[in-house]
């Protein structure tokens, strides 16, 4: 990760966002480059394809994209700028102001985070911020089983966790192996954890 040395405001982040040269987030007053392995990008790309295909097939009225910035607030009240690996937003919300730049401030329908080595960001910080914003559904895709055993169990195996907002708080369901991932946003989705893992193209998996 490459970080700025000077604390910035959220408006500074939007003004200085270096378009066309990587993905960045705004974390604790700093602009942070979010780099990812090719395997990570393979998984994210596959999920965009699957979810957008389901959206088109059933005409659900969503925008599915991998480059949507979202303004969140952390537990200390600081504004953060997040860029989920996959975002699903209603087309009515997206198109309500098509000339706008910057980040969405409204809760999107679904955010997907594909886990990297800084796994606690996805399991703790981004999860908490998504709940605070009111994002209806939040996925953690731990295709390498990187998180601790307290999350993944023993032995650790790859998993997809789907968090759904109920009365302002997330309830979670975990999926592994040949389990079909159950998504309230895409209730007819036929997608298993094994297929998500295979999309990374890591042969040893």
Long-range contacts (C-beta under 8 A, 24 or more apart in sequence): 1-32, 1-33, 1-34, 1-35, 1-118, 2-32, 2-33, 3-30, 3-31, 3-32, 3-33, 4-30, 4-31, 9-79, 10-71, 10-79, 10-80, 10-81, 13-81, 14-69, 14-81, 14-101, 14-102, 14-103, 17-69, 23-67, 23-83, 24-81, 24-83, 25-80, 25-81, 25-82, 25-83, 26-79, 26-80, 26-81, 26-82, 27-80, 27-81, 28-74, 28-78, 28-80, 29-78, 34-83, 36-85, 36-114, 36-116, 37-116, 38-201, 39-143, 39-200, 39-201, 39-202, 40-85, 40-114, 40-116, 40-200, 42-199, 42-200, 42-201, 43-85, 43-114, 43-141, 43-143, 43-196, 43-199, 43-200, 44-85, 44-86, 44-112, 44-114, 45-199, 46-196, 46-199, 47-85, 47-86, 47-112, 47-114, 47-141, 47-196, 47-199, 48-86, 50-189, 50-191, 51-86, 51-88, 51-110, 51-186, 51-189, 54-186, 54-188, 54-189, 55-88, 55-186, 58-188, 60-186, 61-90, 61-91, 61-92, 62-88, 62-89, 62-90, 62-91, 62-109, 62-185, 63-87, 63-88, 63-89, 63-90, 63-91, 63-94, 64-88, 65-89, 68-104, 68-108, 69-102, 69-103, 69-104, 70-103, 70-104, 70-105, 70-108, 70-111, 70-133, 70-135, 71-103, 71-104, 71-105, 72-126, 72-129, 72-130, 72-132, 72-133, 73-129, 73-132, 73-133, 74-125, 74-128, 74-129, 74-132, 75-128, 75-132, 80-129, 82-111, 82-126, 82-129, 84-111, 84-112, 84-113, 84-126, 85-112, 85-113, 85-114, 85-141, 86-110, 86-111, 86-112, 86-114, 86-139, 87-111, 87-112, 88-137, 88-185, 107-133, 107-134, 107-135, 107-136, 108-135, 108-136, 109-135, 109-136, 109-137, 109-185, 110-135, 110-136, 110-137, 110-138, 110-139, 110-183, 110-185, 111-135, 111-137, 111-138, 111-139, 112-138, 112-139, 112-141, 113-138, 113-139, 113-140, 113-141, 114-141, 114-143, 115-140, 115-141, 115-142, 115-143, 115-144, 115-146, 115-147, 116-146, 117-146, 119-146, 119-147, 120-147, 123-147, 123-151, 127-163, 127-170, 130-163, 130-170, 131-163, 131-165, 131-168, 131-169, 131-170, 134-165, 134-168, 135-165, 136-164, 136-165, 136-184, 136-185, 137-162, 137-163, 137-164, 137-165, 137-183, 137-184, 137-185, 138-162, 138-163, 138-170, 139-163, 139-183, 141-196, 143-196, 143-197, 143-200, 143-205, 144-200, 144-202, 144-205, 158-193, 158-197, 158-205, 159-193, 160-193, 160-196
